[in-house]
Amino acid sequence: GAGVSQSPSNKVTEKGKDVELRCDPISGHTALYWYRQSLGQGLEFLIYFQGNSAPDKSGLPSDRFSAERTGGSVSTLTIQRTQQEDSAVYLCASRRGGLDGELFFGEGSRLTVL
Amino acid sequence: SQQGEEDPQALSIQEGENATMNCSYKTSINNLQWYRQNSGRGLVHLILIRSNEREKHSGRLRVTLDTSKKSSSLLITASRAADTASYFCATDGREYGNKLVFGAGTILRVKS
């Protein structure tokens, strides 16, 4: 596609359920990022994939959070046993590669945990 | 922890005025970027300035970088109501594993 695509755009779930958020980056972009943005706040780094290297998971807030990137393309962020504090917008971004350059963001997945 | 901190947190100006937002950071960087976010949307890249550059222009945007003070400023000239958005700086530095770290943002409101 022309841009970064995220799904679902909105997800409402009950506390304790698992959720999966999907990100389809721009074709050919080797770097992929997940960020979390709580209401009115800045972006909190979660995880970073670069090519075939081991991902940088240093931002994942707990072991309930995990992410994978299959075939160097699509990524899935999984949150197990969701809590109300997990409610936020989850943003995915990709970039062409290398060590710098602009990020291209998706529109985000808004997660609400009741 | 956040690398960049924007100042002010919120700014309200009249259409036609200039808007200046500042960003301070803590560690050495490879480059600094500014992004814009309209309410409820993803972020859009505005401009990138490298650590060996001092000033950069793009249309009505002017970005400066002072690595000795670890600070940057974004100037939007002749603002328009459509410039109303949140603006974030992001830094890309070796000490953060070369991942892009964002500040908390400045909310800009341009009144028509």
Interface residues (C-beta under 8 A of the other chain):
Chain A: V4 Y33 Y35 Q41 G42 L43 F45 Y48 D56 S58 L91 A93 L99 D100 G101 E102 L103 F104 F105 G106 E107 G108
Chain B: Q2 N30 N31 Q33 Y35 R41 G42 L43 V44 H45 L48 R50 F88 A90 D92 G97 N98 K99 L100 V101 F102 G103 A104 G105
